[in-house]
């Protein structure tokens, strides 16, 4: 049963490298990291980098792997997991994702997202980010706890194409888009789920939102006390133990 991981913004699949090492040490070898177009992977001709575009891309990738997939998502990768769960739950044996507040009815996008969703302001924000040198961007990633080699790899992938995809994706997800996705999820069938709750993550809602979403979806929660948005680095051993237990229980 493949374990498929999807990362978010503005990242590449390199964010999973340390966690994969921990999982392999626990005997888990069927690991696959999928890179969304524009986020460490080329953008196919005609691809629309919207919430629906990424949902359909991920569905297509999963269909090629068969069914009984254990799907894991981080950041916008979590958003893509929720989109697939709402549209094609039959493809999944289980799911795990952070950013549970994204599909809560009261969720309000964080300040950076609202800037990206605003014409003109978003373009300027992207120009400011991409105007930094790769070394400056890597130093920022390194300050979040990412190993230097991985920080450099992610920084090198942040280019104009990624910037275009970021703006299009966030603009396609302005509210009430995510609220409607949450409604679709709550009305759909259930799969064994795990909502990952890093206590220090400021980007995707309150802990109460995470708990409510988990309850609504019949999922368990994984509290990662003291860990932030990039929990897969900060607490890779804890995360690996929890994911293995989740898969064993599915």
C-alpha positions in Angstrom: 0.0 0.0 0.0 1.8 3.2 -1.2 2.4 6.0 1.2 2.0 9.2 -0.8 3.2 12.6 0.4 2.3 16.0 -1.0 4.0 19.2 0.0 2.9 22.8 -0.1 3.9 26.4 -0.7 6.6 27.6 -1.4 8.3 24.3 -1.1 9.6 21.2 -2.9 9.5 17.5 -2.1 12.8 17.9 -0.2 10.8 18.8 2.9 10.0 15.1 3.4 13.6 13.8 3.2 14.3 13.7 6.9 10.9 12.2 7.7 11.4 9.5 5.0 14.7 8.6 6.6 12.9 8.0 9.9 10.1 6.0 8.3 12.5 3.8 6.4 14.3 3.1 9.7 10.9 1.8 10.9 10.5 -0.5 8.0 8.3 1.6 5.8 9.7 1.6 2.2 6.7 2.2 -0.1 7.1 6.0 0.1 6.3 8.4 -2.8 6.7 12.2 -2.7 4.6 13.9 -5.4 5.6 17.5 -6.4 2.7 19.7 -7.5 3.3 21.4 -10.8 5.3 24.6 -10.2 6.4 23.6 -6.8 9.5 21.7 -7.7 8.1 20.1 -10.8 7.5 21.4 -14.3 4.1 23.0 -15.2 2.5 21.0 -18.1 1.3 22.9 -21.0 -2.3 23.9 -20.5 -2.3 23.2 -16.7 -4.3 25.7 -14.6 -2.6 26.2 -11.2 -5.9 26.5 -9.3 -7.4 24.5 -6.4 -9.4 22.4 -8.9 -6.4 22.1 -11.2 -4.2 20.7 -8.4 -7.0 18.5 -7.2 -7.4 16.9 -10.6 -3.6 16.6 -11.0 -3.4 14.7 -7.7 -6.4 12.5 -8.6 -4.7 11.6 -11.9 -1.5 10.7 -10.1 -3.3 8.5 -7.5 -5.4 6.8 -10.2 -2.1 5.6 -11.7 -1.2 3.9 -8.4 -4.4 2.0 -7.9 -6.4 2.2 -4.7 -5.7 1.7 -1.0 -3.4 4.7 -0.9 -2.3 6.3 2.4 -2.2 10.0 1.5 -0.3 12.6 3.6 -0.3 16.4 3.0 1.4 19.4 4.4 0.4 23.1 4.0 -1.3 23.4 0.5 -0.5 19.7 0.2 -3.0 19.3 3.0 -5.4 21.4 1.0 -5.0 19.1 -1.9 -5.5 16.1 0.4 -8.8 17.6 1.5 -9.8 18.2 -2.1 -9.2 14.6 -3.1 -10.9 13.3 0.0 -14.0 15.3 -0.9 -14.0 14.3 -4.6 -12.5 10.8 -4.8 -12.4 9.1 -1.3 -12.5 5.8 -3.0 -8.8 6.2 -3.9 -7.7 6.4 -0.3 -7.2 3.8 2.4 -6.3 6.5 4.9 -5.3 10.2 5.0 -3.3 12.4 7.2 -2.9 16.2 7.0 -2.1 19.3 8.9 -3.7 22.8 8.3 -7.1 21.5 9.4 -8.5 25.0 9.9 -8.4 25.4 6.1 -11.8 23.7 5.8 -13.4 25.0 9.0 -16.5 27.3 8.3 -14.9 30.2 10.2 -11.4 30.1 8.7 -9.9 33.4 7.6 -6.8 33.3 5.4 -3.6 34.6 7.0 -2.2 38.0 6.1 0.3 36.7 3.5 -2.4 34.7 1.7 -4.7 37.7 1.6 -1.9 39.8 0.1 -1.3 37.1 -2.6 -5.0 37.1 -3.3 -5.1 40.8 -3.9 -4.2 41.9 -7.5 -1.2 44.2 -7.6 -0.3 43.6 -3.9 0.3 39.9 -4.6 2.5 40.6 -7.6 4.6 43.0 -5.5 4.9 40.5 -2.7 6.2 37.9 -5.2 8.6 40.4 -6.7 10.0 41.1 -3.2 10.4 37.4 -2.5 12.0 36.6 -5.8 14.1 39.7 -5.6 16.1 38.1 -2.8 19.1 36.1 -3.7 19.0 32.3 -3.5 21.4 32.6 -0.6 19.1 35.0 1.3 16.1 32.7 0.7 18.0 29.7 1.8 19.1 31.5 5.0 15.4 32.1 5.8 14.5 28.5 5.3 17.5 27.5 7.4 16.2 29.7 10.2 13.0 27.6 10.2 15.1 24.6 11.2 15.6 23.0 7.7 19.0 21.5 7.1 21.2 23.8 5.0 21.3 21.4 2.0 17.5 21.2 1.9 17.1 24.9 2.5 19.3 25.6 -0.5 17.4 23.2 -2.7 14.1 24.7 -1.9 15.4 28.3 -2.3 16.8 27.4 -5.8 13.3 26.2 -6.9 11.6 29.5 -6.0 11.3 31.1 -9.4 8.9 33.2 -11.5 6.9 30.0 -12.4 6.4 29.1 -8.8 5.4 32.7 -8.1 2.7 32.6 -10.9 1.4 29.3 -9.5 1.2 30.7 -5.9 -0.8 33.7 -7.0 -3.2 31.7 -9.1 -3.7 29.0 -6.4 -4.4 31.4 -3.6 -6.7 33.5 -5.8 -8.7 30.4 -6.7 -9.2 29.6 -3.0 -10.6 32.9 -1.8 -13.4 32.4 0.6 -16.0 31.1 0.5 -14.2 28.5 -1.6 -12.6 26.6 1.3 -15.8 26.9 3.3 -17.6 25.1 0.5 -14.9 22.4 0.4 -15.5 21.8 4.1 -19.2 21.4 3.5 -18.5 18.9 0.7 -16.2 17.0 3.1 -18.7 16.8 5.9 -21.3 15.5 3.6 -19.1 12.8 2.1 -18.0 9.3 3.1 -15.4 8.7 5.7 -11.9 7.3 5.5 -9.5 6.7 8.4 -8.0 10.1 9.0 -5.4 11.9 11.1 -5.5 15.7 11.6 -1.9 16.8 12.6 -1.9 19.7 15.1 1.5 21.3 15.6 1.0 23.6 18.6 3.1 26.4 17.3 1.8 26.6 13.7 0.2 30.1 13.1 -1.0 29.6 9.6 -4.1 27.5 9.4 -6.5 28.3 12.2 -6.9 27.6 15.9 -6.6 24.3 17.7 -10.4 24.4 18.2 -10.8 24.6 14.5 -8.5 21.6 14.0 -10.4 19.6 16.6 -13.8 20.5 15.1 -12.7 19.5 11.6 -11.4 16.2 12.9 -14.6 15.4 14.7 -16.7 16.4 11.6 -14.6 14.0 9.4 -14.4 11.2 11.9 -10.7 11.6 12.2 -8.2 11.4 15.1 -5.9 14.3 16.0 -2.2 14.2 16.5 -1.0 16.9 18.9 2.6 17.8 18.3 3.3 20.0 21.3 6.2 22.5 20.8 6.4 21.9 17.0 5.6 24.5 14.3 4.6 24.5 10.7 7.6 22.4 9.6 7.0 19.6 12.1 8.4 17.0 9.7 11.9 18.5 10.5 11.4 19.7 14.0 9.9 16.4 15.3 10.6 13.8 12.5 10.9 10.9 14.9 7.7 11.7 16.7 5.9 12.2 13.4 7.2 9.0 12.0 6.0 7.0 15.0 2.6 8.6 14.8 2.2 8.0 11.1 3.2 4.3 11.4 0.7 3.9 14.2 -2.0 5.6 12.1 -1.4 3.3 9.1 -1.3 0.2 11.3 -4.7 1.2 12.7 -6.3 2.0 9.3 
